[in-house]
Amino acid sequence: MSGRVGDLSAKQEAALKQIKETMHDLLTPEHDDHFLLRFLRARSFDLKKTEQMLRNDFVWRKQIGADSILDDFIVPEVMQKYYPGGICGQDKDGSLIWIDPCGTIDMKGILQSMRKQDILKSKVHLLESMYRRFCLLTREQNRLVDQITIVFDMDHFGMKHLWKPGVDVYIELISMFEDHYPETLKSCFVINAPKIFPIAYNLIKPILSEDTQKKVHILGSNYKQTLLKYIDTDQLPVNWGGTQIDPDGNTYCASRICMGGVVPETLYCQDLSDLTGFTEASIGRGSTLQLDVDVPKPNCYIRWQFKTDGFDIGFGVFRKTGEGRQKAGEMDVVLPSDRVNSHLIPEDGSVTCKETGTYVLRFDNTYSWTRSKKIFYLMEVLEPDTEAPISKVASNNSLKVEAGVGDS
């Protein structure tokens, strides 16, 4: 049995009923059988693993703001103009077709023009808009539309695309797709694969589920004939074997499919050249730096800027649950720790502190046992509904700075 609505074995039906009971504290009417079965299939109907996956997903959606991201997040210009890909139609089963000319991406330019977190949010924005489109097409066409067929065109893909910071972003994006949008991929066709494709694929293969790996098909030089077995010609641009063409004669349908390209340096974010008021600190190899910040009023927010010299660093925000130094796992998570490319682009952001207490801004270098990191930071605590700082944290005498080795 496929494990889809209307095609369930008795065991699968029982698992669906059980997960509804187990997750009743979080489920709403919009979490229908189709939704739950995606997660069940992704974990082979293992109830314990499915519950953990779902609960992790609910936490993640709240942290990244997925439920409201279409309304309150604007996709940066660089992503819109230079991150390749777009929807061109539907395959013969109704699944959306996403063409991804990944060989044209300038990931180094993109990462010097925007924060990694905004790349992740842009992709969440894209996926949420796809899911909204799924619902619309399902109603309009009176058939279930809930998957995508991806065509990865690797023409022009080379060693520059294996730049480690860029690969790390790809891995994080794929992990996000696997963990939070399971069973969305129907098929993935790879065309124009270069000689280095096995190297690139081996970098991401460990994070792909066995089921996802089975959906990846490497096509040869006759790929157009193969694609047309699954996609009608009027749903595919001329360049990939179909009949679609832009009004201006563009055979790639660039009006709908972003073709990437080199990001102009004029769009690069400005480096922090004026470090007046910033505090310099060194974080030893395998160590952390924790800045304890006192928040005296509810709904204050902490604002920060920082850059690192030459290498990335982990950064997260926590709230203490007790006295003295605490490990990350002992504190309440406000902003999950994540490695940021603050050596490429200065990091800035803020969090709202709904409760008073001691908050911890934590720089994490525990993953690096060979290299210490130098950072420059500026932090402020601001009162609710005002830009007036309660304290400039970088120079505040009440700021407590603690270093630790290998704590988590």
Secondary structure, DSSP 8 states (H G I E B T S, - for coil): ---BTTB--HHHHHHHHHHHHHTTTT--TTS-HHHHHHHHHHTTT-HHHHHHHHHHHHHHHHHHTGGGHHHH----HHHHHHS-BEEEEE-TTS-EEEEE-GGG--HHHHHTTS-HHHHHHHHHHHHHHHHHHHHHHHHHHTS----EEEEEE-TT--GGGG-HHHHHHHHHHHHHHHHHSTT-EEEEEEES--TTHHHHHHHHGGGS-HHHHHTEEE--TTHHHHHHHHS-GGGSBGGGTS-B--TT--TT-TTTSB------GGGS-------TT-EEEEE-TTEEEEEEEEE-STTEEEEEEEEESSS-EEEEEEE-SSSS---GGGSEEEEEEEEE-TTTS-EEEEEEE-S-EEEEEEEE-TT-SS--EEEEEEEEEE-TT---EEEEGGG-TT-EEEEEES--
